[in-house]
Amino acid sequence: MKTALPLSLLAGALIATAVACGSGGPDEAEVLVSVTDDVIVPSYEELAAETASLSDALDSFCAASPEATLNDAREAWRGAREAWTRSAASGFGPVLDRRSTGVIAWAIVQPERIDMLLASDPAINADFVRNNISSTQRGLGGIEYVLFGEDAVLAAGSKRCSYLSSAASVIADEAAALHLDWTTGDGDGPPYKDYFTGRADEPLETSEAVAEVVRTQVFLIRTIVDMRLAGALGLRGDADPTAIPGGAGLNALADLRNEVLGMRDVYEGAEGGFGISELIVPLSEDADERVRAGFEASLAAIDSVDGPLREAAAANSAQAVAVYEALMALQDTLSTEVVSLLGVSVGFSDADGDSLR
């Protein structure tokens, strides 16, 4: 669906494009194609591959269940989790249309409901997991709860193993469908990458597609900073470490790092390609330098945290505060300078308030 921009923002977008073209650099269309082909599509290809590997690893674990196989399954889960969180910067289009987050990795997990499910009578298979249980009982979070539990090694041959294999199969199928929607289409229309980049017969307007990319980064970092970190540190009321999603796999710090890396991929572009940066440089080299420095400062702060992120936030440690401050500075630059320079309208995301990733 085409969305008309307000006249003032449309004028800003036109000015940005004109300046970029006059500089001899790539225009919006070229940047959009590069970001899509070199960053977004590969991120969904990686997600499909890693979730397929997780499904295979859990099938192997359920067939054998030695400790080494459990460790392999856990590492495969981390690989799938890394691919999912890094793709968050591309969380628009098919992932929203399909409501894939509710299948792959809803942030809220209800362990007590998973326990009730595992203690109930119905046989658990992939069809049951996809159609008969809620998002809080499945996905990567549900697998994490069972796979990293103290007695996970005892799961082989049990209903838990049926649950693990089925949940992973559903996730892998959904990730594969996402990749196909981007690259092949559903038979009734062009691949989403062509619609999104102006290469289809009736494409999305280029300026609106660029705006969608930028808005997604702003919504994501807003969720990270204002909802998760601020909530965990008690900057919006009582401190609540559970504002940071995660469970027994203690993967929250890696999740955060991969989300930031995904945003940096979109902004800077793949090696040899273009990113949103190419549209900012002709308008303000200083702003571009601030964004790039913000990514590096944020990653350095994340890498300086010792131990699980929730524990660091609960202790209100200087390391956790440094992560918050670095990401807050990056958020300010993205949500004020970048959106203003590109004439992008940013309101509230449908995901605001849900911590979907």
C-alpha distance (Angstrom), angle and dihedral (degrees) to the residues before:
residue distance angle dihedral
M1 . . .
K2 3.79 . .
T3 3.79 116.6 .
A4 3.79 119.7 -157.0
L5 3.79 116.3 -135.0
P6 3.82 121.2 -136.0
L7 3.80 110.6 -97.8
S8 3.80 93.8 -111.6
L9 3.80 92.4 52.6
L10 3.77 92.3 42.6
A11 3.79 88.7 54.4
G12 3.80 90.1 50.9
A13 3.79 91.3 50.6
L14 3.80 91.4 49.4
I15 3.79 91.5 49.8
A16 3.80 90.7 49.5
T17 3.78 91.3 51.3
A18 3.80 92.7 46.9
V19 3.78 92.5 51.1
A20 3.80 92.1 47.3
C21 3.79 91.7 50.2
G22 3.79 91.5 47.2
S23 3.79 91.2 53.5
G24 3.78 93.1 61.7
G25 3.80 90.7 -116.9
P26 3.80 127.1 120.3
D27 3.78 118.1 -66.6
E28 3.81 126.5 -130.6
A29 3.80 93.5 -88.3
E30 3.81 93.2 52.4
V31 3.79 92.3 46.8
L32 3.78 91.2 48.4
V33 3.80 93.4 51.4
S34 3.81 91.7 48.3
V35 3.81 94.7 47.8
T36 3.79 90.6 47.7
D37 3.80 98.8 44.3
D38 3.81 98.3 35.7
V39 3.82 102.6 35.3
I40 3.80 115.4 12.9
V41 3.79 101.9 42.2
P42 3.83 92.8 43.3
S43 3.82 89.3 51.2
Y44 3.80 90.6 57.5
E45 3.79 91.2 43.2
E46 3.81 88.4 54.3
L47 3.81 90.7 47.9
A48 3.80 91.1 52.7
A49 3.81 91.6 48.8
E50 3.82 95.7 46.2
T51 3.79 95.0 46.5
A52 3.82 89.8 48.9
S53 3.81 87.8 52.3
L54 3.80 89.7 50.5
S55 3.80 90.7 52.1
D56 3.81 90.8 50.3
A57 3.81 92.0 46.6
L58 3.79 93.0 51.6
D59 3.80 91.3 47.6
S60 3.81 88.2 53.3
F61 3.79 91.7 47.0
C62 3.78 91.7 50.6
A63 3.79 91.1 49.7
A64 3.81 95.4 49.6
S65 3.82 114.9 7.3
P66 3.80 102.7 -166.2
E67 3.78 113.8 152.3
A68 3.81 91.9 -105.1
T69 3.80 90.6 56.4
L70 3.79 90.1 51.1
N71 3.79 89.3 53.0
D72 3.80 89.8 50.0
A73 3.79 90.2 51.1
R74 3.78 91.4 50.3
E75 3.79 91.6 50.0
A76 3.80 89.8 49.0
W77 3.81 88.5 52.5
R78 3.81 89.7 53.5
G79 3.79 89.8 49.9
A80 3.81 91.5 52.7
R81 3.78 90.8 45.3
E82 3.81 90.8 51.5
A83 3.80 92.1 51.9
W84 3.80 92.1 47.4
T85 3.80 96.4 49.5
R86 3.80 93.2 43.9
S87 3.80 89.0 53.5
A88 3.82 90.8 55.5
A89 3.80 89.3 92.1
S90 3.82 86.5 64.2
G91 3.78 94.5 47.1
F92 3.78 99.4 137.3
G93 3.81 136.9 86.1
P94 3.83 114.2 27.1
V95 3.81 95.2 12.1
L96 3.81 88.8 60.6
D97 3.80 96.3 37.4
R98 3.80 91.3 51.8
R99 3.82 94.2 39.2
S100 3.79 85.7 -130.1
T101 3.80 95.1 165.2
G102 3.79 89.7 69.7
V103 3.80 89.3 56.1
I104 3.79 101.8 38.5
A105 3.80 108.0 32.7
W106 3.79 122.2 -11.6
A107 3.80 106.1 -176.8
I108 3.79 96.1 -134.6
V109 3.81 115.6 72.5
Q110 3.81 124.6 -175.5
P111 3.83 107.6 -155.0
E112 3.79 93.4 -177.1
R113 3.81 90.9 58.2
I114 3.81 90.9 48.4
D115 3.81 88.8 51.9
M116 3.80 90.0 50.8
L117 3.78 89.9 49.3
L118 3.79 92.4 51.1
A119 3.80 90.4 48.9
S120 3.81 94.4 49.4
D121 3.79 129.5 92.4
P122 3.84 106.0 -114.7
A123 3.77 116.6 104.4
I124 3.79 111.6 -114.3
N125 3.79 118.5 -132.1
A126 3.79 135.3 146.1
D127 3.81 93.6 -88.2
F128 3.79 90.6 52.1
V129 3.81 92.7 48.9
R130 3.80 93.1 49.3
N131 3.79 98.6 43.4
N132 3.79 109.8 22.8
I133 3.79 109.1 42.5
S134 3.79 133.0 57.3
S135 3.78 129.2 -107.8
T136 3.81 89.9 -104.9
Q137 3.82 90.5 63.5
R138 3.80 101.0 49.8
G139 3.81 142.8 29.7
L140 3.77 127.1 71.9
G141 3.80 90.4 -43.2
G142 3.79 93.2 55.7
I143 3.80 91.2 46.9
E144 3.81 89.3 49.4
Y145 3.81 91.3 54.4
V146 3.82 93.0 54.2
L147 3.80 99.7 32.5
F148 3.81 96.1 50.8
G149 3.79 96.5 40.4
E150 3.80 119.2 119.2
D151 3.81 93.0 -108.1
A152 3.80 97.1 39.8
V153 3.81 91.2 119.7
L154 3.80 88.1 65.6
A155 3.79 93.0 58.1
A156 3.81 98.2 92.0
G157 3.78 112.7 110.1
S158 3.79 91.4 9.9
K159 3.77 133.8 104.0
R160 3.80 87.5 -97.6
C161 3.77 89.4 64.8
S162 3.78 91.6 50.7
Y163 3.78 87.2 51.7
L164 3.83 93.6 48.9
S165 3.80 94.9 47.9
S166 3.79 93.4 43.9
A167 3.80 95.1 46.9
A168 3.80 91.1 48.5
S169 3.81 91.7 48.3
V170 3.81 90.9 53.1
I171 3.80 91.3 48.7
A172 3.81 92.4 48.9
D173 3.81 91.9 48.8
E174 3.80 91.6 50.5
A175 3.81 93.0 47.7
A176 3.81 90.6 49.5
A177 3.81 90.0 50.4
L178 3.81 90.7 50.8
H179 3.79 91.2 52.9
L180 3.80 91.0 48.4
D181 3.81 92.2 49.5
W182 3.79 89.2 55.5
T183 3.79 96.5 43.5
T184 3.80 109.0 25.9
G185 3.79 110.5 15.5
D186 3.77 129.3 -138.4
G187 3.80 98.7 -81.8
D188 3.81 92.7 -100.2
G189 3.78 95.5 74.2
P190 3.80 144.7 6.5
P191 3.79 124.4 -72.1
Y192 3.77 109.5 -77.6
K193 3.81 90.6 -119.0
D194 3.80 89.1 62.9
Y195 3.80 94.0 45.6
F196 3.80 90.3 46.8
T197 3.80 96.5 48.2
G198 3.80 101.3 42.3
R199 3.79 96.3 -103.4
A200 3.82 95.7 113.6
D201 3.80 126.4 84.1
E202 3.82 92.0 -108.0
P203 3.81 104.4 24.3
L204 3.76 133.6 176.0
E205 3.80 112.1 -94.8
T206 3.79 109.3 -91.5
S207 3.81 94.0 -129.5
E208 3.80 91.1 52.1
A209 3.81 92.0 47.9
V210 3.81 90.8 52.9
A211 3.79 88.9 47.3
E212 3.82 89.9 52.3
V213 3.80 90.9 53.8
V214 3.81 92.0 49.6
R215 3.81 94.4 43.9
T216 3.79 90.7 52.8
Q217 3.80 90.9 56.5
V218 3.81 91.1 49.1
F219 3.81 93.5 47.7
L220 3.81 91.3 47.8
I221 3.79 96.5 49.9
R222 3.80 90.0 43.0
T223 3.81 89.0 56.5
I224 3.80 91.9 47.3
V225 3.80 96.1 47.2
D226 3.79 106.9 30.0
M227 3.78 100.3 34.2
R228 3.77 109.2 26.1
L229 3.79 108.1 28.7
A230 3.80 97.6 30.1
G231 3.80 89.8 47.7
A232 3.79 93.6 48.0
L233 3.81 92.5 47.6
G234 3.80 93.6 47.1
L235 3.79 95.4 -115.9
R236 3.81 92.0 133.9
G237 3.80 98.3 41.8
D238 3.79 129.6 -59.1
A239 3.79 114.5 12.0
D240 3.80 111.9 -102.8
P241 3.83 114.6 -177.3
T242 3.81 89.6 -171.5
A243 3.81 87.8 70.6
I244 3.81 81.9 84.3
P245 3.83 105.6 74.1
G246 3.77 119.7 -128.3
G247 3.76 146.3 90.8
A248 3.77 143.2 -153.1
G249 3.79 92.6 -30.5
L250 3.83 88.2 71.4
N251 3.79 90.3 -144.8
A252 3.82 100.6 139.1
L253 3.80 95.3 106.4
A254 3.81 91.9 50.1
D255 3.81 89.5 46.2
L256 3.79 90.8 54.1
R257 3.78 92.8 47.5
N258 3.80 91.9 50.8
E259 3.80 92.5 48.7
V260 3.80 89.7 53.8
L261 3.81 91.2 46.0
G262 3.80 89.3 51.8
M263 3.79 91.3 53.0
R264 3.80 90.7 47.8
D265 3.83 89.9 50.6
V266 3.80 90.1 56.1
Y267 3.79 94.4 44.6
E268 3.80 99.0 44.2
G269 3.80 98.4 29.1
A270 3.78 129.0 -138.6
E271 3.78 119.5 -57.0
G272 3.78 107.9 -73.6
G273 3.81 91.8 11.4
F274 3.79 138.6 88.2
G275 3.79 131.4 -95.3
I276 3.79 136.5 -177.5
S277 3.81 85.4 -83.1
E278 3.82 89.3 76.3
L279 3.80 89.4 63.4
I280 3.81 93.2 48.4
V281 3.81 100.2 46.8
P282 3.84 96.1 68.3
L283 3.80 89.3 49.9
S284 3.80 99.9 42.5
E285 3.78 125.8 -6.9
D286 3.81 88.6 -173.3
A287 3.81 92.2 57.6
D288 3.80 90.7 48.6
E289 3.80 90.7 51.5
R290 3.81 90.4 49.7
V291 3.79 91.8 52.6
R292 3.79 93.0 48.1
A293 3.81 91.7 46.2
G294 3.80 88.8 47.9
F295 3.79 92.0 57.1
E296 3.79 92.3 48.7
A297 3.82 93.0 46.7
S298 3.80 91.1 48.7
L299 3.80 93.5 49.6
A300 3.80 91.0 46.9
A301 3.80 90.9 51.2
I302 3.81 91.3 48.6
D303 3.81 91.3 49.2
S304 3.81 90.0 52.2
V305 3.81 94.3 61.2
D306 3.79 113.5 108.2
G307 3.78 114.1 -147.4
P308 3.80 131.2 -11.2
L309 3.80 117.2 -12.4
R310 3.80 94.0 -129.6
E311 3.80 91.4 55.5
A312 3.79 91.8 48.0
A313 3.81 90.7 50.1
A314 3.82 92.9 45.2
A315 3.80 89.4 53.9
N316 3.81 89.3 46.9
S317 3.79 85.7 -131.1
A318 3.78 122.5 -172.4
Q319 3.81 87.4 -117.0
A320 3.81 93.4 57.1
V321 3.80 91.4 45.6
A322 3.81 89.6 50.7
V323 3.81 90.0 54.3
Y324 3.79 90.4 50.9
E325 3.81 93.3 48.2
A326 3.82 94.1 47.6
L327 3.79 92.6 49.0
M328 3.80 91.6 44.0
A329 3.81 89.7 55.8
L330 3.80 90.2 49.1
Q331 3.79 90.6 48.1
D332 3.79 91.1 52.4
T333 3.80 91.9 52.8
L334 3.80 94.3 46.4
S335 3.79 96.7 43.5
T336 3.80 96.8 44.2
E337 3.80 113.6 23.6
V338 3.80 101.1 29.4
V339 3.80 96.6 43.5
S340 3.80 90.8 44.3
L341 3.79 94.5 49.2
L342 3.80 91.6 49.5
G343 3.80 95.2 40.2
V344 3.80 92.4 -122.5
S345 3.79 120.4 164.8
V346 3.81 111.8 -136.2
G347 3.78 120.2 -174.0
F348 3.77 125.9 145.5
S349 3.77 125.4 -39.7
D350 3.79 122.5 -128.9
A351 3.79 83.9 -121.6
D352 3.81 95.4 56.1
G353 3.78 109.5 121.3
D354 3.79 95.5 21.0
S355 3.84 107.3 78.1
L356 3.76 86.6 -145.2
R357 3.77 95.4 177.7
